[in-house]
């Protein structure tokens, strides 16, 4: 299925495009609730109080882009009925606990510009889940979390940790993913 936006045609994803995620996470409080346990390293990231949402999101996407060769990214928007899924008439794929996502093949620019506010921040634009076509990393923020979990290669996690705007903290697969100072809703 193709959809149009910004004068271009975009491919809507299917179950096969997220099969590597679906059914490969486990309920709980660890990073592997959102990210399959297939990566070399993991982290959590969130917008700190003294950083604007725009600065945080741009820093995160720039860090991911610097690490990733030029290729499409898959952007997934969770359909809660409460926030923008960008393509409301597109088919959904199910992830986690059969949550419906609109999955579209686009890129980092669209990740920063397509959405006009979402549940976690009430503002901002990032998709709820996104990853490059080569699946070298995955960023996922679950429905009611105010932070995102990241899985990827060790060097990428190190880049995120060193960036003061991303507030990234390395976590182990069996460790509670809740960042210090934040609370679960």
N, CA, C and O of each residue as an XYZ file, in Angstrom:
740
protein
N       0.837     -1.180      0.000
C       0.000      0.000      0.000
C       0.884      1.247      0.000
O       1.891      1.306      0.706
N       0.506      2.212     -0.776
C       1.203      3.492     -0.855
C       0.261      4.591     -0.371
O      -0.947      4.529     -0.597
N       0.822      5.591      0.292
C       0.075      6.773      0.708
C       0.849      7.997      0.243
O       2.048      7.915     -0.025
N       0.173      9.115      0.149
C       0.823     10.343     -0.314
C       0.897     11.369      0.801
O      -0.022     11.511      1.608
N       2.013     12.079      0.825
C       2.220     13.174      1.764
C       3.419     13.968      1.259
O       4.366     13.389      0.727
N       3.384     15.267      1.420
C       4.490     16.128      1.019
C       4.846     15.968     -0.458
O       6.007     16.109     -0.843
N       3.839     15.674     -1.281
C       4.081     15.542     -2.716
C       4.803     14.277     -3.127
O       5.291     14.174     -4.252
N       4.876     13.311     -2.222
C       5.564     12.044     -2.504
C       4.672     10.876     -2.128
O       3.676     11.032     -1.421
N       5.043      9.724     -2.607
C       4.362      8.489     -2.267
C       5.223      7.719     -1.259
O       6.439      7.617     -1.422
N       4.589      7.185     -0.229
C       5.295      6.477      0.844
C       4.704      5.084      0.996
O       3.494      4.891      0.876
N       5.562      4.130      1.258
C       5.120      2.739      1.428
C       4.677      2.500      2.857
O       5.393      2.830      3.803
N       3.496      1.924      3.011
C       2.996      1.527      4.318
C       3.493      0.110      4.591
O       3.400     -0.766      3.731
N       4.019     -0.106      5.792
C       4.604     -1.388      6.144
C       3.571     -2.452      6.482
O       2.391     -2.173      6.695
N       4.060     -3.667      6.522
C       3.228     -4.834      6.804
C       3.837     -5.629      7.954
O       4.908     -5.294      8.459
N       3.152     -6.665      8.349
C       3.586     -7.526      9.445
C       5.016     -8.028      9.219
O       5.799     -8.097     10.167
N       5.359     -8.373      8.002
C       6.707     -8.894      7.707
C       7.801     -7.882      8.036
O       8.925     -8.271      8.355
N       7.491     -6.604      7.962
C       8.492     -5.569      8.225
C       8.812     -5.419      9.711
O       9.858     -4.876     10.066
N       7.925     -5.892     10.576
C       8.161     -5.818     12.029
C       8.193     -7.198     12.675
O       8.168     -7.314     13.900
N       8.248     -8.240     11.853
C       8.278     -9.603     12.374
C       9.456     -9.867     13.293
O       9.373    -10.722     14.175
N      10.537     -9.157     13.102
C      11.722     -9.322     13.938
C      11.516     -8.736     15.332
O      12.277     -9.040     16.251
N      10.480     -7.889     15.495
C      10.154     -7.304     16.793
C       8.981     -8.054     17.432
O       9.029     -8.427     18.604
N       7.937     -8.266     16.643
C       6.693     -8.871     17.140
C       6.956    -10.244     17.749
O       7.539    -11.122     17.112
N       6.522    -10.409     18.972
C       6.681    -11.687     19.654
C       8.069    -11.937     20.209
O       8.327    -13.017     20.741
N       8.976    -10.965     20.101
C      10.347    -11.147     20.574
C      10.701    -10.237     21.748
O      11.874    -10.049     22.071
N       9.673     -9.676     22.378
C       9.863     -8.890     23.599
C       9.081     -9.578     24.703
O       8.223    -10.418     24.434
N       9.379     -9.220     25.950
C       8.720     -9.871     27.088
C       8.173     -8.814     28.041
O       8.842     -7.822     28.328
N       6.980     -9.027     28.520
C       6.369     -8.091     29.471
C       7.247     -7.953     30.708
O       7.871     -8.915     31.155
N       7.285     -6.744     31.249
C       8.073     -6.495     32.443
C       8.494     -5.049     32.524
O       7.846     -4.172     31.953
N       9.575     -4.796     33.231
C      10.062     -3.425     33.403
C      11.440     -3.216     32.774
O      11.999     -2.125     32.873
N      11.984     -4.224     32.140
C      13.321     -4.097     31.546
C      13.223     -3.513     30.141
O      12.134     -3.385     29.582
N      14.360     -3.168     29.589
C      14.439     -2.620     28.236
C      13.911     -3.618     27.207
O      13.448     -3.210     26.142
N      13.971     -4.911     27.501
C      13.500     -5.921     26.556
C      11.978     -6.040     26.533
O      11.436     -6.896     25.834
N      11.293     -5.202     27.281
C       9.842     -5.079     27.127
C       9.542     -4.337     25.829
O       8.526     -4.597     25.185
N      10.424     -3.413     25.442
C      10.243     -2.614     24.229
C      11.188     -3.007     23.101
O      10.886     -2.766     21.932
N      12.326     -3.608     23.433
C      13.368     -3.905     22.447
C      13.706     -5.397     22.517
O      13.988     -5.908     23.602
N      13.685     -6.104     21.384
C      14.066     -7.522     21.419
C      15.504     -7.682     21.924
O      16.341     -6.813     21.679
N      15.799     -8.778     22.624
C      17.147     -8.995     23.166
C      18.121     -9.522     22.112
O      18.671    -10.614     22.252
N      18.326     -8.732     21.059
C      19.196     -9.145     19.947
C      20.347     -8.180     19.705
O      21.181     -8.420     18.832
N      20.403     -7.092     20.466
C      21.402     -6.060     20.218
C      22.589     -6.198     21.161
O      22.507     -6.859     22.196
N      23.692     -5.562     20.783
C      24.907     -5.576     21.602
C      24.780     -4.708     22.845
O      25.382     -5.004     23.877
N      23.988     -3.621     22.749
C      23.899     -2.670     23.862
C      22.513     -2.023     23.880
O      21.794     -2.013     22.880
N      22.161     -1.479     25.060
C      20.841     -0.882     25.268
C      20.969      0.380     26.099
O      21.919      0.553     26.863
N      19.964      1.280     25.927
C      19.935      2.510     26.706
C      18.499      2.994     26.804
O      17.618      2.533     26.078
N      18.282      3.925     27.711
C      17.041      4.679     27.742
C      17.395      6.132     27.476
O      18.511      6.568     27.756
N      16.456      6.867     26.942
C      16.665      8.279     26.632
C      15.368      9.034     26.871
O      14.280      8.499     26.659
N      15.489     10.289     27.317
C      14.297     11.108     27.551
C      14.668     12.577     27.512
O      15.839     12.946     27.592
N      13.641     13.405     27.388
C      13.826     14.852     27.379
C      13.981     15.338     28.811
O      13.069     15.190     29.624
N      15.128     15.914     29.119
C      15.355     16.484     30.448
C      14.576     17.796     30.574
O      14.260     18.441     29.574
N      14.278     18.174     31.800
C      13.501     19.389     32.061
C      14.134     20.650     31.490
O      13.424     21.572     31.090
N      15.463     20.700     31.447
C      16.142     21.909     30.983
C      16.473     21.902     29.483
O      17.251     22.733     29.015
N      15.882     20.965     28.733
C      16.109     20.844     27.296
C      14.756     20.924     26.592
O      13.801     20.266     27.007
N      14.670     21.717     25.541
C      13.406     21.806     24.803
C      13.143     20.505     24.057
O      14.067     19.750     23.753
N      11.873     20.255     23.768
C      11.514     19.052     23.026
C      12.172     19.059     21.646
O      12.614     18.017     21.163
N      12.239     20.221     21.019
C      12.869     20.319     19.692
C      14.347     19.969     19.768
O      14.842     19.214     18.932
N      15.058     20.501     20.751
C      16.493     20.212     20.894
C      16.719     18.734     21.186
O      17.621     18.121     20.614
N      15.912     18.160     22.066
C      16.047     16.743     22.409
C      15.823     15.860     21.179
O      16.657     15.013     20.859
N      14.694     16.061     20.492
C      14.379     15.209     19.350
C      15.404     15.363     18.226
O      15.808     14.369     17.622
N      15.822     16.575     17.945
C      16.832     16.787     16.906
C      18.157     16.105     17.269
O      18.789     15.477     16.421
N      18.567     16.232     18.526
C      19.822     15.600     18.956
C      19.744     14.083     18.797
O      20.682     13.464     18.294
N      18.643     13.489     19.219
C      18.487     12.040     19.109
C      18.541     11.599     17.647
O      19.272     10.670     17.304
N      17.773     12.258     16.793
C      17.752     11.887     15.375
C      19.099     12.166     14.710
O      19.541     11.380     13.873
N      19.748     13.254     15.060
C      21.077     13.537     14.488
C      22.095     12.485     14.909
O      22.899     12.041     14.089
N      22.071     12.079     16.177
C      22.996     11.031     16.633
C      22.741      9.726     15.886
O      23.684      9.067     15.448
N      21.485      9.353     15.738
C      21.142      8.127     15.017
C      21.531      8.238     13.543
O      22.042      7.282     12.959
N      21.291      9.396     12.947
C      21.624      9.610     11.530
C      23.125      9.558     11.280
O      23.574      8.997     10.281
N      23.895     10.142     12.186
C      25.359     10.120     12.031
C      25.892      8.693     12.050
O      26.879      8.392     11.379
N      25.266      7.836     12.792
C      25.726      6.460     12.900
C      25.225      5.595     11.732
O      25.845      4.581     11.412
N      24.126      5.980     11.102
C      23.436      5.135     10.132
C      23.765      5.521      8.698
O      23.616      6.686      8.330
N      24.211      4.563      7.873
C      24.405      4.863      6.448
C      23.086      5.317      5.832
O      22.016      5.013      6.361
N      23.155      6.039      4.724
C      21.969      6.551      4.040
C      21.066      5.390      3.625
O      21.460      4.531      2.836
N      19.849      5.380      4.170
C      18.873      4.338      3.889
C      17.527      4.776      4.444
O      17.471      5.699      5.256
N      16.443      4.134      4.023
C      15.139      4.475      4.592
C      15.054      4.078      6.069
O      15.766      3.189      6.536
N      14.178      4.754      6.772
C      13.836      4.396      8.147
C      12.367      3.987      8.176
O      11.550      4.527      7.430
N      12.041      3.039      9.036
C      10.652      2.693      9.302
C      10.193      3.518     10.496
O      10.836      3.515     11.546
N       9.074      4.228     10.331
C       8.485      5.049     11.383
C       7.145      4.429     11.756
O       6.321      4.155     10.884
N       6.926      4.206     13.046
C       5.685      3.580     13.499
C       4.988      4.470     14.518
O       5.589      4.929     15.489
N       3.703      4.701     14.267
C       2.888      5.572     15.109
C       1.792      4.744     15.768
O       0.962      4.143     15.086
N       1.796      4.718     17.081
C       0.823      3.941     17.849
C      -0.546      4.600     17.776
O      -0.687      5.796     18.033
N      -1.540      3.818     17.426
C      -2.915      4.310     17.331
C      -3.624      4.096     18.662
O      -4.194      3.035     18.916
N      -3.578      5.123     19.504
C      -4.280      5.071     20.792
C      -5.647      5.736     20.701
O      -6.456      5.633     21.624
N      -5.901      6.412     19.596
C      -7.105      7.213     19.459
C      -6.930      8.596     20.058
O      -7.803      9.452     19.911
N      -5.802      8.825     20.736
C      -5.573     10.093     21.424
C      -4.553     10.981     20.737
O      -4.440     12.160     21.073
N      -3.803     10.440     19.777
C      -2.812     11.282     19.116
C      -2.627     10.896     17.651
O      -3.098      9.850     17.204
N      -1.946     11.741     16.931
C      -1.772     11.665     15.484
C      -0.987     10.421     15.059
O       0.091     10.142     15.583
N      -1.549      9.679     14.098
C      -0.838      8.541     13.513
C      -0.352      8.868     12.099
O       0.120      7.980     11.389
N      -0.463     10.127     11.687
C       0.005     10.682     10.418
C      -0.840     10.207      9.228
O      -1.281     11.034      8.430
N      -1.069      8.931      9.094
C      -1.873      8.379      8.009
C      -3.060      7.623      8.617
O      -2.999      6.402      8.757
N      -4.125      8.322      8.976
C      -5.223      7.694      9.718
C      -5.943      6.577      8.960
O      -6.551      5.712      9.590
N      -5.890      6.572      7.641
C      -6.598      5.547      6.872
C      -5.710      4.364      6.492
O      -6.171      3.437      5.825
N      -4.464      4.384      6.900
C      -3.535      3.299      6.546
C      -3.800      2.059      7.399
O      -4.299      2.157      8.520
N      -3.463      0.909      6.857
C      -3.606     -0.332      7.624
C      -2.634     -0.317      8.801
O      -1.638      0.406      8.788
N      -2.932     -1.113      9.802
C      -2.128     -1.185     11.016
C      -1.380     -2.509     11.078
O      -1.795     -3.503     10.483
N      -0.261     -2.503     11.817
C       0.429     -3.733     12.187
C       0.350     -3.831     13.705
O       0.297     -2.808     14.387
N       0.341     -5.024     14.231
C       0.254     -5.231     15.678
C       1.619     -5.533     16.261
O       2.379     -6.338     15.725
N       1.917     -4.867     17.379
C       3.151     -5.109     18.118
C       2.833     -5.181     19.605
O       1.764     -4.766     20.053
N       3.780     -5.714     20.351
C       3.681     -5.816     21.801
C       2.401     -6.555     22.190
O       2.297     -7.750     21.914
N       1.454     -5.921     22.797
C       0.231     -6.572     23.275
C      -0.907     -6.303     22.305
O      -1.984     -5.855     22.698
N      -0.653     -6.584     21.024
C      -1.595     -6.334     19.931
C      -1.968     -4.862     19.791
O      -3.083     -4.535     19.385
N      -1.035     -3.981     20.127
C      -1.250     -2.549     19.924
C      -1.140     -2.245     18.438
O      -0.222     -2.740     17.784
N      -2.055     -1.441     17.879
C      -2.031     -1.121     16.451
C      -1.116      0.067     16.124
O      -1.230      1.138     16.721
N      -0.226     -0.141     15.181
C       0.697      0.893     14.726
C       0.517      1.130     13.229
O       0.271      0.191     12.472
N       0.639      2.379     12.808
C       0.784      2.707     11.395
C       2.287      2.722     11.147
O       3.022      3.461     11.802
N       2.739      1.912     10.210
C       4.153      1.761      9.894
C       4.396      2.290      8.485
O       3.759      1.847      7.530
N       5.319      3.239      8.361
C       5.579      3.842      7.055
C       7.084      3.948      6.820
O       7.843      4.283      7.730
N       7.504      3.660      5.594
C       8.909      3.749      5.218
C       9.199      5.182      4.771
O       8.651      5.653      3.774
N      10.061      5.866      5.514
C      10.370      7.267      5.234
C      11.822      7.533      5.607
O      12.721      6.875      5.084
N      12.070      8.492      6.509
C      13.438      8.794      6.891
C      13.509      9.723      8.078
O      12.481     10.061      8.665
N      14.727     10.147      8.446
C      14.911     10.975      9.632
C      14.190     12.322      9.553
O      13.671     12.803     10.560
N      14.155     12.930      8.377
C      13.468     14.223      8.246
C      11.986     14.081      8.576
O      11.420     14.918      9.280
N      11.365     13.029      8.071
C       9.945     12.808      8.341
C       9.714     12.457      9.810
O       8.684     12.815     10.380
N      10.666     11.761     10.420
C      10.542     11.437     11.849
C      10.434     12.707     12.684
O       9.764     12.725     13.716
N      11.094     13.759     12.235
C      11.098     15.025     12.973
C       9.961     15.971     12.603
O       9.718     16.944     13.317
N       9.269     15.709     11.514
C       8.312     16.715     11.051
C       6.876     16.250     10.850
O       5.974     17.088     10.834
N       6.629     14.983     10.699
C       5.286     14.551     10.330
C       4.254     14.677     11.427
O       3.121     15.076     11.156
N       4.601     14.356     12.633
C       3.608     14.333     13.712
C       3.555     15.683     14.410
O       4.574     16.351     14.582
N       2.357     16.069     14.805
C       2.178     17.340     15.514
C       1.707     17.057     16.940
O       0.544     17.286     17.275
N       2.607     16.563     17.765
C       2.277     16.290     19.167
C       1.897     14.843     19.392
O       1.231     14.225     18.561
N       2.323     14.312     20.518
C       1.967     12.943     20.861
C       1.741     12.806     22.353
O       2.032     13.720     23.125
N       1.229     11.679     22.745
C       0.776     11.416     24.110
C       1.850     11.610     25.170
O       1.566     12.155     26.237
N       3.076     11.176     24.902
C       4.101     11.219     25.949
C       4.489     12.632     26.344
O       4.765     12.895     27.514
N       4.512     13.537     25.387
C       4.950     14.898     25.699
C       3.859     15.928     25.454
O       3.975     17.064     25.914
N       2.803     15.556     24.741
C       1.787     16.512     24.367
C       2.275     17.441     23.262
O       1.525     18.289     22.778
N       3.499     17.282     22.877
C       4.109     18.060     21.810
C       5.231     17.200     21.235
O       5.453     16.079     21.694
N       5.916     17.703     20.265
C       6.982     16.917     19.667
C       6.475     16.147     18.468
O       5.290     16.190     18.137
N       7.380     15.448     17.828
C       7.007     14.800     16.578
C       7.482     13.369     16.421
O       7.012     12.675     15.519
N       8.383     12.903     17.249
C       8.969     11.582     17.009
C       7.931     10.468     16.970
O       6.950     10.492     17.713
N       8.157      9.494     16.095
C       7.302      8.308     16.088
C       7.449      7.552     17.409
O       8.393      7.780     18.165
N       6.515      6.662     17.670
C       6.569      5.854     18.887
C       7.616      4.754     18.779
O       8.126      4.265     19.787
N       7.926      4.373     17.554
C       8.912      3.323     17.294
C       9.550      3.644     15.950
O       8.848      4.028     15.015
N      10.872      3.494     15.834
C      11.517      3.701     14.541
C      12.847      2.964     14.486
O      13.506      2.736     15.500
N      13.221      2.596     13.243
C      14.464      1.853     13.011
C      14.844      1.973     11.544
O      13.979      2.193     10.696
N      16.144      1.829     11.232
C      16.570      1.880      9.822
C      16.239      0.565      9.120
O      16.006     -0.462      9.757
N      16.225      0.629      7.797
C      15.897     -0.556      6.999
C      16.806     -1.738      7.318
O      16.365     -2.886      7.254
N      18.085     -1.474      7.665
C      19.007     -2.582      7.948
C      18.876     -3.121      9.379
O      19.578     -4.059      9.758
N      17.976     -2.526     10.167
C      17.647     -2.996     11.531
C      18.835     -2.982     12.489
O      18.882     -3.787     13.420
N      19.788     -2.089     12.279
C      20.961     -2.050     13.154
C      20.647     -1.463     14.516
O      21.419     -1.656     15.455
N      19.547     -0.757     14.649
C      19.121     -0.211     15.928
C      17.605     -0.083     15.931
O      16.957     -0.146     14.887
N      17.056      0.099     17.123
C      15.615      0.266     17.294
C      15.381      1.231     18.452
O      15.986      1.097     19.515
N      14.494      2.208     18.234
C      14.038      3.112     19.290
C      12.558      2.847     19.478
O      11.798      2.850     18.510
N      12.141      2.616     20.718
C      10.739      2.338     20.992
C      10.327      2.959     22.313
O      10.988      2.778     23.336
N       9.227      3.694     22.276
C       8.626      4.242     23.491
C       7.265      3.592     23.643
O       6.398      3.746     22.783
N       7.079      2.874     24.723
C       5.810      2.193     24.926
C       4.713      3.191     25.292
O       4.992      4.330     25.665
N       3.490      2.754     25.181
C       2.293      3.578     25.265
C       2.337      4.628     26.370
O       2.107      5.807     26.104
N       2.620      4.232     27.577
C       2.521      5.170     28.701
C       3.873      5.586     29.278
O       3.922      6.189     30.350
N       4.960      5.277     28.593
C       6.287      5.670     29.074
C       6.639      7.083     28.590
O       6.286      7.466     27.474
N       7.322      7.839     29.416
C       7.775      9.176     29.043
C       9.220      9.150     28.556
O       9.819     10.203     28.339
N       9.769      7.993     28.386
C      11.126      7.803     27.884
C      11.080      6.810     26.729
O      10.050      6.183     26.478
N      12.196      6.674     26.032
C      12.304      5.703     24.953
C      13.432      4.734     25.270
O      14.419      5.090     25.913
N      13.268      3.521     24.813
C      14.305      2.503     24.933
C      15.014      2.393     23.582
O      14.399      2.559     22.529
N      16.307      2.113     23.629
C      17.116      2.004     22.417
C      17.935      0.725     22.499
O      18.505      0.403     23.542
N      17.986      0.010     21.396
C      18.883     -1.131     21.266
C      19.716     -0.924     20.022
O      19.212     -0.436     19.010
N      20.981     -1.288     20.085
C      21.841     -1.120     18.911
C      23.263     -1.523     19.189
O      23.554     -2.116     20.228
N      24.150     -1.210     18.275
C      25.567     -1.524     18.452
C      26.181     -0.678     19.578
O      25.728      0.432     19.855
N      27.180     -1.206     20.194
C      27.901     -0.523     21.280
C      28.313      0.909     20.907
O      28.079      1.821     21.700
N      28.920      1.143     19.726
C      29.332      2.517     19.397
C      28.167      3.511     19.343
O      28.326      4.668     19.732
N      27.009      3.073     18.869
C      25.852      3.965     18.825
C      25.388      4.329     20.232
O      25.104      5.494     20.508
N      25.311      3.357     21.107
C      24.889      3.635     22.486
C      25.892      4.579     23.146
O      25.506      5.455     23.920
N      27.153      4.405     22.849
C      28.182      5.308     23.387
C      27.968      6.747     22.888
O      28.108      7.694     23.661
N      27.634      6.911     21.616
C      27.345      8.238     21.056
C      26.185      8.881     21.809
O      26.258     10.050     22.185
N      25.128      8.126     22.026
C      23.962      8.661     22.737
C      24.308      9.044     24.177
O      23.865     10.079     24.676
N      25.101      8.200     24.836
C      25.502      8.493     26.228
C      26.303      9.784     26.334
O      26.189     10.506     27.324
N      27.100     10.073     25.334
C      27.975     11.251     25.381
C      27.249     12.542     25.027
O      27.775     13.626     25.279
N      26.069     12.455     24.454
C      25.324     13.644     24.044
C      24.480     14.143     25.221
O      23.549     13.454     25.636
N      24.784     15.318     25.763
C      24.043     15.809     26.934
C      22.578     16.120     26.638
O      21.781     16.224     27.572
N      22.200     16.272     25.377
C      20.811     16.592     25.042
C      19.899     15.370     25.021
O      18.682     15.510     25.146
N      20.468     14.174     24.865
C      19.626     12.973     24.780
C      19.369     12.307     26.131
O      18.517     11.423     26.232
N      20.084     12.715     27.151
C      19.921     12.137     28.490
C      19.873     10.609     28.416
O      19.017      9.976     29.035
N      20.785     10.035     27.666
C      20.813      8.580     27.494
C      21.582      7.918     28.631
O      22.606      8.417     29.098
N      21.052      6.786     29.054
C      21.677      6.002     30.122
C      21.695      4.546     29.686
O      20.662      3.970     29.345
N      22.871      3.970     29.703
C      23.025      2.551     29.349
C      22.289      1.678     30.370
O      22.334      1.933     31.574
N      21.615      0.648     29.864
C      20.959     -0.326     30.731
C      21.281     -1.724     30.215
O      21.563     -1.913     29.032
N      21.236     -2.684     31.106
C      21.430     -4.084     30.737
C      20.064     -4.697     30.433
O      19.050     -4.212     30.935
N      20.019     -5.749     29.623
C      18.743     -6.332     29.217
C      17.823     -6.732     30.374
O      16.603     -6.694     30.220
N      18.373     -7.108     31.513
C      17.537     -7.541     32.635
C      17.323     -6.443     33.682
O      16.713     -6.695     34.721
N      17.811     -5.246     33.423
C      17.726     -4.125     34.358
C      16.434     -3.335     34.131
O      15.949     -3.247     33.003
N      15.882     -2.764     35.196
C      14.711     -1.902     35.086
C      15.065     -0.730     34.172
O      16.084     -0.073     34.382
N      14.236     -0.460     33.162
C      14.519      0.586     32.187
C      14.138      1.986     32.677
O      14.486      2.970     32.023
N      13.455      2.102     33.777
C      13.007      3.402     34.282
C      14.204      4.307     34.567
O      15.027      3.988     35.425
N      14.311      5.437     33.854
C      15.417      6.355     34.111
C      15.309      6.963     35.516
O      14.203      7.163     36.018
N      16.437      7.255     36.145
C      16.431      7.871     37.470
C      15.664      9.193     37.440
O      15.825      9.989     36.514
N      14.841      9.419     38.445
C      14.087     10.665     38.547
C      12.741     10.648     37.847
O      11.937     11.557     38.056
N      12.469      9.649     37.027
C      11.171      9.532     36.361
C      10.304      8.526     37.102
O      10.807      7.702     37.865
N       9.011      8.599     36.874
C       8.081      7.655     37.503
C       7.228      6.997     36.426
O       7.011      7.560     35.353
N       6.759      5.820     36.727
C       5.833      5.124     35.817
C       4.441      5.707     36.020
O       4.036      6.033     37.136
N       3.736      5.825     34.929
C       2.349      6.358     34.981
C       1.409      5.285     35.460
O       0.206      5.524     35.573
